[in-house]
Amino acid sequence: MAELAEPKRARGRPRKTEDERDDGNRRQALISAAAQLFHRKGYDATSTREIAALVGMQPGSPFYHFGNKQDLLLAVMVEGMKQASQRQEAARAGLPEDLPPREQLRALIRNQFDVLLGPDSDFIPVMLYEWRSLNLEQRQTITQIKDDYEAAWTPVLQALHARGQLQAPVQLARLMIFGALNWSVQWYQPPAPTTQKRSPRASLDDLTDAALALFLRDPT
């Protein structure tokens, strides 16, 4: 009786299993869930078990994707800065080339408020609140990403300084502006719906106008 031939092996990489194909989605789901819980409860008060439960995973599943909870925290911060950078680049790309520096800064500030306070804004507040929970090497990683993000503001501030409109030296102004804008996550409350009879609260456009008034002189 003739021997059965062995089935031919497919060339190239072996096909991934369904779980392996879904690794990226599962990892992203864990990062999003962690951002929500870290923002709502704080890093120390949140367990990996709670994060896994929020996305319907087994308690040990996060450790398949991340070495420990601290690595997951770093991933949340990196994802937040990645999203912020993409949104900032999109905002800048939509500006006319001849837009005055004051209006360029307005666009940057308005986008920053949207990053901090708009939809899906869990990530950056986690970075602001939980910075000290990272180790030194992780802090250096986030610092480099943050510096690259803020560097896009420097040419605009330099142009405003050259026109005599900036209230402080460029580097100091940049630090003060980001400090003021980022602190808004501590106190800002969005306007109430028009159906509710409450005193109106500031919109993000109102905050943008107030920030410009604080840091810029009126154009002459």
Phi and psi in degrees as a GROMACS rama.xvg file:
@    title "Ramachandran Plot"
@    xaxis  label "Phi"
@    yaxis  label "Psi"
@TYPE xy
-68.2247  141.408  ALA-2
-73.5526  142.553  GLU-3
-70.6987  134.398  LEU-4
-73.4501  142.051  ALA-5
-67.1475  140  GLU-6
-61.8766  141.136  PRO-7
-69.1253  139.704  LYS-8
-85.2877  136.403  ARG-9
-67.2878  139.188  ALA-10
-74.3923  159.519  ARG-11
84.1192  -164.47  GLY-12
-70.6918  146.212  ARG-13
-66.487  150.888  PRO-14
-64.962  142.153  ARG-15
-78.5302  147.423  LYS-16
-71.9229  169.181  THR-17
-60.1863  -40.8945  GLU-18
-64.6796  -39.9606  ASP-19
-66.7485  -38.2751  GLU-20
-65.73  -27.1946  ARG-21
-91.8472  2.90945  ASP-22
-55.2649  -45.0536  ASP-23
-62.5193  -42.2111  GLY-24
-65.7014  -41.3311  ASN-25
-64.97  -41.9721  ARG-26
-62.4144  -44.1448  ARG-27
-65.4966  -37.4987  GLN-28
-62.9777  -39.6249  ALA-29
-65.5274  -40.8147  LEU-30
-63.4062  -44.2298  ILE-31
-65.1395  -42.3845  SER-32
-64.8918  -41.7101  ALA-33
-62.7611  -40.8778  ALA-34
-59.7389  -44.6529  ALA-35
-61.3611  -47.5193  GLN-36
-73.4757  -40.2721  LEU-37
-61.7599  -37.7978  PHE-38
-69.8993  -42.9968  HIS-39
-76.279  -43.3463  ARG-40
-110.075  -20.4898  LYS-41
97.6231  152.553  GLY-42
-63.0836  -49.8186  TYR-43
-64.4971  -32.544  ASP-44
-85.8135  -2.23869  ALA-45
-104.977  130.852  THR-46
-100.345  155.874  SER-47
-65.1048  -27.641  THR-48
-61.5338  -42.6268  ARG-49
-65.4856  -39.9312  GLU-50
-63.3128  -45.9294  ILE-51
-62.028  -41.2774  ALA-52
-64.186  -35.4749  ALA-53
-63.2767  -28.6779  LEU-54
-108.817  12.2622  VAL-55
72.546  32.645  GLY-56
-107.843  165.54  MET-57
-70.7062  154.208  GLN-58
-55.3756  -33.2411  PRO-59
-89.0736  -3.38055  GLY-60
-59.8448  -38.0542  SER-61
-55.8797  -29.4414  PRO-62
-78.3689  -8.23095  PHE-63
-73.3635  -29.2355  TYR-64
-102.966  -27.056  HIS-65
-135.456  141.719  PHE-66
-63.6785  -36.9672  GLY-67
-160.999  179.068  ASN-68
-65.4471  -32.5087  LYS-69
-65.0865  -38.2484  GLN-70
-64.8226  -35.6467  ASP-71
-66.4656  -38.481  LEU-72
-61.5009  -44.3754  LEU-73
-59.7187  -43.0672  LEU-74
-61.7497  -37.3627  ALA-75
-61.928  -44.9041  VAL-76
-68.0293  -41.4124  MET-77
-63.2794  -43.5671  VAL-78
-63.0413  -40.7179  GLU-79
-60.7142  -45.1654  GLY-80
-69.4164  -33.5731  MET-81
-63.2318  -47.1896  LYS-82
-64.1513  -41.8113  GLN-83
-61.8589  -42.2766  ALA-84
-64.3188  -41.483  SER-85
-63.5196  -42.0898  GLN-86
-68.4495  -37.2319  ARG-87
-66.504  -42.7591  GLN-88
-63.5756  -39.4047  GLU-89
-64.7811  -40.3949  ALA-90
-64.3459  -42.1368  ALA-91
-68.4878  -37.6395  ARG-92
-65.0975  -26.0499  ALA-93
-85.3221  0.996656  GLY-94
-89.2567  141.929  LEU-95
-62.4745  147.422  PRO-96
-64.1815  -30.8862  GLU-97
-95.8399  17.1959  ASP-98
-66.3403  132.244  LEU-99
-60.324  150.385  PRO-100
-54.9897  -35.9175  PRO-101
-60.4838  -42.0377  ARG-102
-74.2158  -29.8937  GLU-103
-63.6057  -43.4779  GLN-104
-65.2404  -38.6737  LEU-105
-56.625  -44.636  ARG-106
-64.8771  -39.7359  ALA-107
-66.0321  -43.7234  LEU-108
-65.1693  -43.6882  ILE-109
-62.2012  -40.7192  ARG-110
-65.5022  -39.1332  ASN-111
-63.4052  -40.0095  GLN-112
-63.3676  -37.3599  PHE-113
-66.8902  -39.2464  ASP-114
-62.2235  -41.1473  VAL-115
-78.9566  -36.8635  LEU-116
-124.441  -8.47408  LEU-117
-82.6458  -166.494  GLY-118
-59.8204  149.103  PRO-119
55.5623  43.9951  ASP-120
-103.462  30.2875  SER-121
-75.8582  -31.1538  ASP-122
-66.927  -52.2758  PHE-123
-67.1215  -42.0842  ILE-124
-56.0726  -35.9859  PRO-125
-61.2395  -41.8899  VAL-126
-62.6727  -40.1781  MET-127
-70.2709  -38.188  LEU-128
-80.5654  -38.6431  TYR-129
-107.774  18.5968  GLU-130
-52.4303  -42.8732  TRP-131
-72.7976  -9.91174  ARG-132
-80.8634  -8.9473  SER-133
-83.5873  156.37  LEU-134
-82.6781  174.825  ASN-135
-61.0145  -44.4124  LEU-136
-64.0608  -39.7511  GLU-137
-66.9581  -38.4144  GLN-138
-62.0139  -38.8603  ARG-139
-64.5286  -37.3194  GLN-140
-61.5218  -47.4788  THR-141
-68.6011  -38.2757  ILE-142
-58.9984  -42.2146  THR-143
-65.0057  -43.2923  GLN-144
-64.2402  -43.1908  ILE-145
-64.3172  -41.5874  LYS-146
-63.2217  -39.9597  ASP-147
-63.5788  -39.1015  ASP-148
-65.1326  -46.6425  TYR-149
-72.6868  -22.4004  GLU-150
-61.4861  -26.5391  ALA-151
-63.947  -21.1788  ALA-152
-81.5173  -23.1563  TRP-153
-59.6077  -48.2213  THR-154
-59.6847  -35.9216  PRO-155
-67.1673  -44.4352  VAL-156
-66.0827  -36.9478  LEU-157
-62.9676  -41.5709  GLN-158
-64.6169  -39.8028  ALA-159
-67.0489  -38.0298  LEU-160
-64.6841  -41.2801  HIS-161
-63.4792  -28.2073  ALA-162
-89.1196  -0.358098  ARG-163
76.129  17.8748  GLY-164
-96.5778  -18.6345  GLN-165
-83.8696  134.945  LEU-166
-78.3962  -12.0335  GLN-167
-146.355  165.449  ALA-168
-55.2865  151.998  PRO-169
-56.0972  -53.697  VAL-170
-65.8425  -40.4886  GLN-171
-66.5153  -41.1727  LEU-172
-61.0668  -41.28  ALA-173
-61.9392  -44.9877  ARG-174
-62.9365  -43.7421  LEU-175
-67.4272  -39.9568  MET-176
-63.2946  -49.0336  ILE-177
-64.4958  -37.5008  PHE-178
-60.708  -43.7551  GLY-179
-68.5848  -45.1844  ALA-180
-64.7434  -45.596  LEU-181
-65.2382  -30.281  ASN-182
-68.0107  -16.9385  TRP-183
-61.5445  -22.0055  SER-184
-66.4109  -16.9842  VAL-185
-81.5115  -29.7155  GLN-186
-126.26  -15.1352  TRP-187
-70.7379  138.049  TYR-188
-127.146  129.278  GLN-189
-67.7355  160.149  PRO-190
-59.1529  144.695  PRO-191
-72.1672  151.434  ALA-192
-56.4039  150.382  PRO-193
-63.8106  -19.0766  THR-194
-77.2583  -14.8281  THR-195
-96.8698  135.431  GLN-196
-88.902  81.9437  LYS-197
-129.771  165.489  ARG-198
-65.8438  135.196  SER-199
-64.5375  143.423  PRO-200
-107.355  166.408  ARG-201
-70.0146  141.14  ALA-202
-86.4051  172.529  SER-203
-65.718  -31.223  LEU-204
-65.8745  -40.0909  ASP-205
-61.5737  -43.1377  ASP-206
-61.921  -39.2055  LEU-207
-62.8279  -45.1133  THR-208
-62.1766  -40.6723  ASP-209
-65.3849  -39.9084  ALA-210
-64.3938  -42.3002  ALA-211
-62.2596  -40.3736  LEU-212
-64.7982  -32.714  ALA-213
-70.8606  -39.8018  LEU-214
-105.581  -12.7456  PHE-215
-120.351  144.309  LEU-216
-79.4421  155.655  ARG-217
-63.5332  136.982  ASP-218
-61.6885  141.842  PRO-219
